[in-house]
Amino acid sequence: QVQLVESGGGLVQAGGSLRLSCAASGLTFSSYNMGWFRQAVGKEREFVAAISWTGGRSYYADSVKGRFTISRDNAKNTVYLQMNSVKPEDTAGYYCAAQLPHYTGSSRATDFDSWGQGTQVTVSS
């Protein structure tokens, strides 16, 4: 059974930094692309960032490009999201997800097939 467990969320001031982690089990982690999505109250889930199974390719939503960095450690079965220069509009629940490699480059939620329970990030102004 695939399990993705996010951690690292919390309350942070605008302009600050936060690092989210997602620990994976029950899958061959190094064979999957990994992604981060977020969902604010009253809004649809949106793509944030994704990284290929090798870690050699990553892509981002325009809204976070230059501020957020996705990375992975295949030895630890963990994917990270480093969030810098956060803004109040970054406030949301953040979810990690696994994606089969043949969907590489896709940011559609339907192309990710395993999801974590999420971790809340709240940015105060």
N, C-alpha and C positions, 0 to 999 in steps of 0.2 A: 504494500500500500504506500503510495506516494505521500510524503508529508513535506510541506514547506512551512517553515516557522520564521516569521519576521520578528525582529527586535530592533531596539534603538530609537524608537519614536519618543516624542515628548514635547514639552513646551520650550520654545526658543524665541529669542527676540529677533526682530527683523535685522538683517545684516549678519546674523550669526551663522553657525554651521552645525550640522548634525550628520551622523553616519548611521545608516540603516544596514542591517544584516539580514540575510535569509539563509537559514540552514536547511539543507535538503537531505532527505533520506528516502529509501524505497525506490530509487531509480539510479541508473548509471549516469551520475551527474555530468561527467565529462563528455557525454554524448548529446547533451541538450543545450540549446540556446537558453538564455535566461533573460527575463524582462522584469521591469517595474512599471506598474500602473498606479494611478491614484484616483480617488473618488471623493469629491467634496459633497457636503450635504446639499441635496436637491439637484445635483448635477450627475451627468453620466460618467462612467468610468473612462479615463483617458490614459493614453500611452505616455510614459515618461522616458524610458530608456530601455535598450536591450543590448545584449552582448552575445557574440557567437560562442559555440561550444569550445573553440580553441582559445577564446579571448582575443583573437586577432582583429575582430571587427566589432565596432559598437556604433550605435546610432541613437539619436535623441530627438525629443520633441523640441520644436523651436523655442517654446516657452522656458525651457531649462538649459538650452545649449549654452555652454560657456560657464555655467554655474554648478551643474551637477556632473558627477563622474561615476559611471558604472564600472565595476571591476569584479573579478572572480578569482577564487582560489580553489582549483579542482582537487587539491590534496585535502582540503578541509570541507569540500562539498558546500561551499558557501559563496553567495554572491552579495556584493555590497553596493550601496548607493551613497556616495559622498555628496552631501548637499551643502553648498557654500552660498553666501550672499542671499540667504533665504528671504522671501517676501511674504506678506500676509496672504497673498493669493496662492501660495504653496500649501496652505492649510488644507489637509485632506487625510483620509485613510490611505495608506500606501500598501500595495500588494505586490508580492513577487509571483512570478509565473514561469512555467517551463514550456519550452517550445521545441518541437522536433526540427532538426536541421534543414529539412527541405522547405521550411517556411522562413528561412533566413531572409531578413530584410523586411518582413511584414510586421507592421505595428498594430494589426487588428487583434482585438481581444479574442476573437473566435479562432485564431490561429495559435493560441496558447491553450494547452490542455490540462494543466494542473495549476492549482492556485493555493496560496496561503490564506490565512485568516485576516491578515492585515495588521498594521501598526499605525497608530494615530500620530500625526505631526500637526502641531498647532504653532503658528507663527504670530507673535504679538507685535503690534506696531508701536 
